[in-house]
Amino acid sequence: MLEMAEELSFIADENVPSQVVRELRRAGYRVATVDQIARPGIRNDELASLSIKHGMIIITRDVDFTGLD
């Protein structure tokens, strides 16, 4: 399991509770927050582009995030 954790990295959207970020980090996953790698209020399409550029998986609670054009 630890090998998998080392391979996966995530971007936590602003609406993801800090406890989720802490627990994922504690489990060995690399997790960056929007505040750490972008700017507060980043648009969904910009966040998606950033995740693709860095090969990171987005964690979000934003129900309309999949509505990207």
C-alpha positions in Angstrom: 0.0 0.0 0.0 2.8 2.5 0.8 4.2 2.1 -2.7 0.9 3.1 -4.2 0.8 6.1 -1.8 4.1 7.3 -3.0 3.0 7.2 -6.6 -0.2 9.2 -6.2 -0.3 12.9 -5.6 -3.3 15.1 -5.1 -4.5 18.8 -5.3 -7.0 19.5 -2.6 -9.5 22.1 -3.7 -10.4 24.9 -1.3 -13.6 23.2 -0.2 -11.8 20.1 1.1 -11.6 20.0 4.9 -8.0 20.4 6.3 -8.6 17.2 8.2 -8.9 15.2 5.0 -5.6 16.8 3.8 -3.8 15.9 7.1 -5.1 12.3 7.0 -4.0 11.7 3.4 -0.5 13.1 4.2 -0.3 11.0 7.3 -1.1 8.0 5.1 1.9 8.9 2.9 0.2 10.6 0.0 1.5 13.8 -1.4 -1.2 16.4 -1.1 -0.9 20.1 -2.1 -3.6 22.6 -1.4 -4.8 25.3 -3.8 -3.2 27.9 -1.5 0.1 26.2 -1.9 0.3 25.8 -5.6 -2.1 28.4 -7.0 -4.2 31.2 -5.8 -7.4 31.3 -3.8 -10.5 31.5 -6.0 -8.8 29.7 -8.9 -11.4 28.7 -11.6 -12.2 25.0 -12.1 -10.8 25.0 -15.6 -7.5 26.5 -14.4 -7.3 24.0 -11.6 -7.9 21.1 -14.0 -5.1 22.4 -16.3 -2.8 22.7 -13.3 -3.6 19.1 -12.2 -2.9 17.8 -15.7 0.4 19.8 -16.0 1.6 18.3 -12.7 0.1 14.9 -13.0 -2.0 15.3 -9.9 -5.5 14.1 -9.0 -8.0 16.8 -7.9 -10.0 16.2 -4.7 -13.0 18.5 -4.5 -16.5 18.8 -3.0 -17.6 21.0 -5.9 -20.6 19.3 -7.4 -20.3 21.3 -10.7 -16.6 20.7 -11.2 -17.3 18.1 -14.0 -19.2 20.8 -16.0 -16.0 22.1 -17.6 -16.3 23.3 -21.1 
